[in-house]
Amino acid sequence: MADSALWIASLTAGTAVLASWVTSRGTAQAARTQADAAARTQRSVRIRETRRAAYVDLIEQAHRMADLYWRVSDIHGSGTPETRTPELREVRLRLREEYSKLRHFVWVVALEGPDHVAEAAERLRLATQPPFRALEASIAGDTDAVRAFDAGYDPFWKSVLTFVSTAKTAVHDM
């Protein structure tokens, strides 16, 4: 009888050790799964925040340029060509500074992605060129430059609105 009790005790002890080992492996696996899920969530949140910040920076910069374009329109509507030219030159200098910042923000958006948002940012950047060229022509004395400037502003503003819509969708789809 003692032999069977020893076997039962040994079998019970072995079963307990095996059950403990299986439980610890399951607990470890569950902890790894939970840690991986938390890491993925944190990464997703970090990416969303980084992209959102990049998009907001570009939108704010586009608004700064739009304000300067409005200033150009105001200058065109006032004074004489002699008084307008120095003011237009000053705005041109400010637009160059603001454009370099805009270009930087476009590059950041291209880096952060996704590709369709980067493409919308690049279209926004390219849309700044016609109004700027018309400003240059206006400073040079081209009489059609005001009309060309006004015609170039609308596509620029539409590209800003398109970028905003594209960026908003991208942020909410993450």
C-alpha positions, 0 to 999 in steps of 0.5 A: 500500500505504501508503494501505491501511495508513493506512486500517487504522491509522485504522480500528483507532485508531477502533475502539479509541477507540470500544471504550474509550468503550463500556467506560467508559460500561458501567463508569460505568453499573455503578458507578451501579447498584452505588451505587444498590443500596448506597444502597437497602440502607443506607436499608432498614437505617436504616429498619429500625433506626429503626422497631425503636427506636421499637417497643422504646421503646413496648414498654418504656413499656407495661411501665412502665405495666403495672408501675404497674397491678400496683401498683394491684392490690397496693394494692387487696389491702392495707390499708384504704380510708383507707390505700389512697387516698393510695397510689392517688393517688400511682400515679395521678400516676405513671401520668399521667407515664408515659402522656404518655411512652407517647403520645409513643412512639405518635406516633413509631411512627405517624410511622415506620409502617407503618400497621398497626403505627401502628394497633396502637400506637393500640389499645394507647394506647386500652387504657390508658383503662379501667384508668385510669378504674377507678383514678379511680373507686376513688379516688372510692370506687366499690366496683365500681372494683376489679372494673372495674380488673381487667376493664380490665387484661386487654385492655390486656395483650392490646393490648401483646402484639398490638403486640409481634407486629405490630411483630415481623412488620413488622421481619422483613418489611423 
